[in-house]
Amino acid sequence: MTSNRFRCIITASVMSRVSLRSVRASFLLRGLYTLISKATVFFFVFAAIVLALYFLGNFQEFLDTTQIFLLSLLEVCLLAEVGTGAFHIVLLFLVQETRHRLLRLVLSFAGVIISYVLLLAFKFLSAWFQM
């Protein structure tokens, strides 16, 4: 009789540890998802601002070194946005959030594709300036 009672206590303690671990993992995964989604938006907005400065610099006749610096900064921002955006898409599938999931997926794919196309275009442009 006593061994059966101890078996129930041990089983209950193991089950509470397992559920506690899954709660911690879920909490960490949700926190990572929040951090990556905010970083993706930050890099996208920062790249848009740098792109606007680059176009403004063309009309205001900024120095060539300033324009090349803006291009290199834009490349770094776009590369960071593509990386965080891809990681955001992966985390979107791991986090079981059902609210607006399709909209977030479409916006993430659109942001990554737009950033990748801009990255390729400005890589070509910076290679052209180096000639």
C-alpha positions as CSV (number, residue, x, y, z in Angstrom):
1,M,0.0,0.0,0.0
2,T,2.8,2.4,0.9
3,S,4.7,1.7,-2.3
4,N,1.7,2.5,-4.4
5,R,1.3,5.9,-2.6
6,F,5.0,6.7,-3.2
7,R,4.6,5.8,-6.8
8,C,1.8,8.3,-7.1
9,I,3.8,11.0,-5.4
10,I,6.8,10.4,-7.6
11,T,4.7,10.4,-10.8
12,A,3.0,13.7,-9.7
13,S,6.3,15.4,-9.0
14,V,7.7,14.3,-12.4
15,M,4.6,15.5,-14.2
16,S,4.9,18.9,-12.5
17,R,8.5,19.2,-13.5
18,V,7.6,18.4,-17.1
19,S,4.8,20.9,-17.3
20,L,7.0,23.5,-15.6
21,R,9.7,22.9,-18.2
22,S,7.3,23.3,-21.0
23,V,5.9,26.5,-19.5
24,R,9.4,27.9,-19.2
25,A,10.2,26.8,-22.8
26,S,7.0,28.4,-24.0
27,F,7.7,31.6,-22.1
28,L,11.2,31.8,-23.5
29,L,10.0,31.0,-27.0
30,R,7.3,33.7,-26.8
31,G,9.9,36.2,-25.4
32,L,12.2,35.4,-28.3
33,Y,9.4,35.7,-30.8
34,T,8.5,39.2,-29.4
35,L,12.1,40.3,-29.5
36,I,12.7,39.1,-33.1
37,S,9.5,40.6,-34.4
38,K,10.4,44.0,-32.9
39,A,13.9,43.8,-34.3
40,T,12.5,42.9,-37.7
41,V,10.3,46.0,-37.7
42,F,13.1,48.2,-36.4
43,F,15.5,47.1,-39.2
44,F,12.9,47.6,-41.8
45,V,12.0,51.1,-40.6
46,F,15.7,52.0,-40.2
47,A,16.5,50.8,-43.7
48,A,13.6,52.9,-45.1
49,I,15.0,56.0,-43.3
50,V,18.5,55.3,-44.7
51,L,17.0,54.8,-48.2
52,A,15.2,58.1,-47.9
53,L,18.4,59.8,-46.8
54,Y,20.2,58.3,-49.8
55,F,17.6,59.6,-52.2
56,L,17.6,63.0,-50.5
57,G,21.4,63.0,-50.8
58,N,21.2,62.5,-54.5
59,F,19.0,65.7,-54.9
60,Q,21.0,67.7,-52.3
61,E,24.3,66.6,-53.8
62,F,25.9,65.0,-50.8
63,L,29.6,64.1,-51.0
64,D,30.4,60.8,-52.7
65,T,31.9,59.4,-49.5
66,T,28.7,60.1,-47.7
67,Q,26.6,58.4,-50.4
68,I,28.9,55.4,-50.3
69,F,28.6,55.3,-46.5
70,L,24.8,55.5,-46.7
71,L,24.9,52.6,-49.2
72,S,27.0,50.4,-47.0
73,L,24.8,51.2,-44.0
74,L,21.7,50.4,-46.1
75,E,23.3,47.1,-47.0
76,V,23.9,46.2,-43.4
77,C,20.4,47.2,-42.4
78,L,18.8,45.2,-45.2
79,L,20.9,42.1,-44.4
80,A,20.0,42.3,-40.8
81,E,16.3,42.7,-41.8
82,V,16.4,39.7,-44.1
83,G,18.1,37.6,-41.3
84,T,15.7,38.6,-38.6
85,G,12.7,38.3,-40.9
86,A,13.6,34.8,-41.9
87,F,14.0,33.9,-38.2
88,H,10.7,35.6,-37.5
89,I,9.0,33.4,-40.0
90,V,10.5,30.3,-38.4
91,L,9.4,31.4,-35.0
92,L,5.9,32.2,-36.3
93,F,5.5,28.5,-37.0
94,L,6.8,27.5,-33.6
95,V,4.7,29.8,-31.5
96,Q,1.1,28.7,-31.4
97,E,-0.5,32.1,-31.8
98,T,-3.7,32.0,-33.8
99,R,-4.5,35.7,-33.8
100,H,-3.8,37.2,-37.2
101,R,-1.3,34.4,-38.0
102,L,-1.9,34.5,-41.8
103,L,-1.6,38.3,-41.9
104,R,1.7,38.2,-40.0
105,L,3.0,35.5,-42.2
106,V,2.2,37.4,-45.4
107,L,3.7,40.7,-44.1
108,S,6.8,38.9,-43.0
109,F,7.3,37.2,-46.4
110,A,6.6,40.6,-48.1
111,G,9.1,42.4,-45.9
112,V,11.8,39.8,-46.4
113,I,11.3,39.7,-50.2
114,I,11.3,43.5,-50.5
115,S,14.4,43.8,-48.4
116,Y,16.2,41.0,-50.3
117,V,15.4,42.7,-53.7
118,L,16.6,46.1,-52.4
119,L,19.7,44.4,-51.0
120,L,20.5,42.9,-54.4
121,A,19.8,46.2,-56.2
122,F,22.1,48.2,-53.8
123,K,24.8,45.6,-53.9
124,F,24.8,46.1,-57.7
125,L,24.8,49.8,-57.3
126,S,27.7,49.8,-54.8
127,A,29.7,47.5,-57.1
128,W,29.0,49.9,-60.0
129,F,30.3,52.8,-57.9
130,Q,33.5,50.9,-57.1
131,M,34.4,50.7,-60.8
